[in-house]
Amino acid sequence: MSSSNTVYLITGANRGLGLGMVTALLKRPNTTIIAGVRDVTSSSSQALLSLHTAEGSKVVLAHIDSNDHRSAELAIQGLKDIDKIDTVVANAYELSFRN
């Protein structure tokens, strides 16, 4: 991957603020978005692959789920062609209420 390419990892990338960030950043040339989502097969996640991109930009889907501790490790293994991440946007969260 070219060092002139800027790489973002955005969790919760398929809706809300995450989707807004992905959409805006893809308008920049030479930008790679690693879109962290719970389910890469969902229609909202797959729709990320169809977003308009500037020249040299792309989206890569990555299964990242805070309830699945191995998902981050497996996501890293699936991103072997990406040699750096410039910015991480930890946008996703999960509310858990316990008595």
Rosetta silent file (secondary structure, phi, psi, omega in degrees, C-alpha in Angstrom):
SEQUENCE: MSSSNTVYLITGANRGLGLGMVTALLKRPNTTIIAGVRDVTSSSSQALLSLHTAEGSKVVLAHIDSNDHRSAELAIQGLKDIDKIDTVVANAYELSFRN
SCORE:     score description
SCORE:     0.000 S_00000001
   1 L     0.000  137.200 -178.346    0.000    0.000    0.000 S_00000001
   2 L   -66.057  139.726  179.724    1.304    3.407   -0.919 S_00000001
   3 L   -70.388  -14.302  177.446    2.517    5.595    1.934 S_00000001
   4 L   -81.929   -4.345  177.929    0.575    8.500    0.379 S_00000001
   5 L   -84.445  132.029  176.980   -2.639    6.609    1.175 S_00000001
   6 E   -97.524  130.010 -174.980   -4.343    7.675    4.425 S_00000001
   7 E  -115.030  128.061  177.591   -5.908    4.797    6.356 S_00000001
   8 E  -117.470  139.184  168.008   -8.760    5.175    8.860 S_00000001
   9 E  -109.811  118.941 -178.690  -10.265    2.508   11.091 S_00000001
  10 E  -123.607  118.149  175.711  -13.815    3.484   12.020 S_00000001
  11 E   -85.763  154.991 -176.490  -15.917    1.276   14.271 S_00000001
  12 L    63.586   38.129 -169.275  -19.687    1.419   13.965 S_00000001
  13 L   -78.971  -10.530 -172.646  -19.132    2.409   10.348 S_00000001
  14 L   -98.789    6.151  176.362  -22.437    1.234    8.876 S_00000001
  15 L  -162.523  165.020  175.160  -24.827    3.676   10.567 S_00000001
  16 H    58.340 -138.892 -178.651  -25.165    6.976   12.378 S_00000001
  17 H   -60.696  -38.101  179.149  -22.051    9.049   12.982 S_00000001
  18 H   -60.288  -45.491  178.120  -19.783    6.269   11.739 S_00000001
  19 H   -63.159  -39.843  177.858  -21.556    6.152    8.393 S_00000001
  20 H   -61.964  -41.573  178.311  -21.378    9.937    8.142 S_00000001
  21 H   -65.901  -44.146  178.976  -17.623    9.874    8.750 S_00000001
  22 H   -58.962  -48.659 -178.465  -17.087    7.094    6.216 S_00000001
  23 H   -59.585  -43.974 -179.137  -19.133    8.925    3.583 S_00000001
  24 H   -68.753  -44.021 -176.648  -17.272   12.206    4.132 S_00000001
  25 H   -68.981  -29.388  179.054  -13.778   10.687    4.247 S_00000001
  26 L   -68.606  -12.927  175.942  -14.304    8.685    1.053 S_00000001
  27 L   -76.265  -11.367  177.094  -14.585   11.995   -0.812 S_00000001
  28 L   -87.648  137.848  177.674  -10.859   12.434   -0.181 S_00000001
  29 L   -68.930  154.717  175.177   -8.513   10.885   -2.738 S_00000001
  30 L    53.505   50.307 -179.816   -6.191    8.055   -1.719 S_00000001
  31 E  -124.312  130.828  174.254   -8.128    7.167    1.414 S_00000001
  32 E  -111.801  129.618  176.582   -8.741    3.687    2.762 S_00000001
  33 E  -110.054  119.062  168.818  -11.498    3.149    5.291 S_00000001
  34 E   -89.519  108.958 -174.690  -11.418    0.004    7.387 S_00000001
  35 E   -93.141  104.214  178.048  -15.087   -0.170    8.315 S_00000001
  36 E   -79.617  120.037 -178.176  -15.503   -1.992   11.611 S_00000001
  37 E  -137.970  156.025  178.448  -18.961   -3.573   11.749 S_00000001
  38 L   -72.468  -35.990 -175.720  -20.599   -6.351   13.787 S_00000001
  39 L  -134.555  104.842 -177.162  -21.946   -8.187   10.740 S_00000001
  40 L   -70.032  -14.769 -179.094  -20.123   -7.825    7.434 S_00000001
  41 L   -92.573   -7.996 -178.884  -22.963   -9.618    5.621 S_00000001
  42 L   -66.165  156.384 -178.684  -25.743   -7.223    6.683 S_00000001
  43 H   -63.968  -36.109  179.850  -27.269   -4.994    4.027 S_00000001
  44 H   -68.829  -33.051  176.828  -26.096   -1.831    5.816 S_00000001
  45 H   -73.194  -44.418  179.404  -22.523   -3.125    5.902 S_00000001
  46 H   -63.218  -31.160  179.125  -22.569   -4.283    2.279 S_00000001
  47 H   -63.393  -24.784  178.039  -23.929   -0.867    1.239 S_00000001
  48 H   -60.888  -31.709 -178.595  -20.632    0.669    2.380 S_00000001
  49 H   -71.370  -13.553 -178.964  -18.943   -1.030   -0.564 S_00000001
  50 H  -102.901    0.980 -179.400  -21.182    0.919   -2.963 S_00000001
  51 L   -65.625  148.504  176.736  -20.511    4.402   -1.578 S_00000001
  52 L   -64.457  134.165  179.861  -19.056    6.980   -3.959 S_00000001
  53 L  -126.258  149.244  172.871  -15.280    7.209   -3.590 S_00000001
  54 L   -75.238  169.582 -179.673  -12.672    9.658   -4.761 S_00000001
  55 L   -56.920  129.110  177.043   -9.802    8.458   -6.939 S_00000001
  56 L    80.016    7.024 -178.942   -7.678    5.878   -5.138 S_00000001
  57 L  -103.418  154.746 -179.769  -10.096    5.501   -2.219 S_00000001
  58 E  -160.906  164.551  175.645  -11.801    2.339   -0.993 S_00000001
  59 E  -114.695  136.293  173.973  -13.681    0.650    1.847 S_00000001
  60 E  -122.186  123.957  179.509  -12.559   -2.581    3.486 S_00000001
  61 E   -82.954  140.564  177.724  -15.059   -4.340    5.764 S_00000001
  62 E  -139.346  127.471  177.103  -13.821   -5.813    9.034 S_00000001
  63 E   -74.326  112.004  176.356  -15.837   -7.795   11.567 S_00000001
  64 L  -134.801  116.847 -176.619  -15.224   -6.095   14.914 S_00000001
  65 L  -132.903  123.767 -177.764  -17.629   -6.847   17.764 S_00000001
  66 L   -64.643  -19.146  177.213  -17.036   -5.794   21.370 S_00000001
  67 L   -86.277   -7.318 -179.092  -18.846   -8.937   22.538 S_00000001
  68 L  -121.324   97.028 -173.498  -16.454  -11.164   20.594 S_00000001
  69 L   -63.429  -25.242  178.314  -12.944  -10.714   21.950 S_00000001
  70 H   -80.513  -13.353 -174.424  -11.378  -12.691   19.103 S_00000001
  71 H   -62.101  -38.165  179.543  -12.974  -10.516   16.429 S_00000001
  72 H   -64.802  -43.083  178.384  -10.268   -7.841   16.635 S_00000001
  73 H   -62.818  -43.727  179.123   -7.514  -10.437   16.273 S_00000001
  74 H   -67.336  -35.639  177.609   -9.286  -12.060   13.336 S_00000001
  75 H   -62.308  -43.173  178.939   -9.886   -8.660   11.723 S_00000001
  76 H   -60.067  -42.626  179.294   -6.151   -7.916   11.878 S_00000001
  77 H   -62.734  -31.527  179.822   -5.385  -11.226   10.192 S_00000001
  78 L   -81.313   -4.605 -177.369   -7.787  -10.302    7.384 S_00000001
  79 L  -114.651   35.621 -174.751   -6.057   -6.959    6.792 S_00000001
  80 L   -61.473  -26.015 -179.258   -2.572   -8.212    5.964 S_00000001
  81 L   -81.856   -4.906  177.618   -2.224   -5.943    2.906 S_00000001
  82 L  -100.310  118.992 -172.823   -2.692   -2.837    5.077 S_00000001
  83 L   -99.779   -0.944  179.366    0.609   -1.881    6.670 S_00000001
  84 L  -160.644  157.313  169.868   -0.495    1.093    8.770 S_00000001
  85 L  -128.449  122.645 -177.902   -3.469    2.826   10.308 S_00000001
  86 L   -83.061  -38.942 -175.638   -3.227    6.597   10.523 S_00000001
  87 E  -141.190  134.605  174.268   -6.382    7.331   12.514 S_00000001
  88 E  -112.796  127.973  175.381   -8.700    5.232   14.672 S_00000001
  89 E  -113.654  103.663 -179.332  -12.218    6.472   15.337 S_00000001
  90 L   -85.753   79.491 -172.509  -13.681    4.375   18.173 S_00000001
  91 L   -90.285  -31.117 -174.991  -17.255    5.310   17.392 S_00000001
  92 L   -79.716  147.774  175.423  -19.138    2.129   18.308 S_00000001
  93 L  -148.817  163.825  176.466  -20.259    1.415   21.804 S_00000001
  94 L  -136.433  130.343  176.789  -22.501   -0.996   23.574 S_00000001
  95 L   -89.712  129.850  178.314  -24.611   -0.314   26.589 S_00000001
  96 L  -131.376  120.566  179.956  -24.777   -3.134   29.047 S_00000001
  97 L  -107.554  127.467  178.685  -26.899   -2.895   32.159 S_00000001
  98 L  -127.462  147.310  178.277  -26.358   -5.346   34.972 S_00000001
  99 L   -82.544    0.000    0.000  -28.040   -5.624   38.336 S_00000001
